[in-house]
Amino acid sequence: NAGVMQNPRHLVRRRGQEARLRCSPMKGHSHVYWYRQLPEEGLKFMVYLQKENIIDESGMPKERFSAEFPKEGPSILRIQQVVRGDSAAYFCASSQTQRGNTEAFFGQGTRLTVV
Amino acid sequence: AQTVTQSQPEMSVQEAETVTLSCTYDTSENNYYLFWYKQPPSRQMILVIRQEAYKQQNATENRFSVNFQKAAKSFSLKISDSQLGDTAMYFCAFMKQHNAGNMLTFGGGTRLMVKP
């Protein structure tokens, strides 16, 4: 059973371009969480999705950022018109249920560098 | 809103010695979970140990144990018999106990260096 798969591992974008980060949850997991880790900081929650639904996007910047988790395929975190401040590691986690007694498993992250 | 504070940005310990990493948190919730995660240079987030707030007994996992003081809102991690492979960033994290998702609030991390 493969773990949470994120790709690409590294992504370089020029200012103003779009970044698309993909996350395939563990098999049987229908709950996905995205986090952002700025250099030398802890992870910050961005958005929580279930299949085809955004459940909680309280940590998502209001502009340029969007996320989806379609019925088929991976979850996508999309950043439009990237700026230098978007440079960070973006982590995805998945869980089998939304209950706290189930573990959330993390992917290895995507490191986004904006040049 | 919850906050998690790790007051030690960096720590070091000699191999085979014991080290304790500190974590405090602030919440108005009565039921919640606390976690310690390890992040080695590979960036993979690895769950080290978890504690349910309603349990008085401190959680242990092999060489890792916690000192959970609910009234003081303190959750420290003790690593016994430190090994070189324990070198990593360690993050303390909080999660509400509810059925509305497993969102974690993380502290800023402690960088642990185990010296030979």
Interface residues (C-beta under 8 A of the other chain):
Chain A: H31 Y33 Y35 E40 E41 G42 L43 K44 F45 Y48 I55 D56 A89 F91 A93 S95 Q98 R99 G100 N101 T102 E103 A104 F106 Q108 G109 R111
Chain B: V4 Q6 Y32 Y33 S42 R43 Q44 M45 L47 R50 E52 F91 M95 K96 Q97 H98 N99 A100 G101 N102 M103 L104 T105 F106 G107 G108 G109
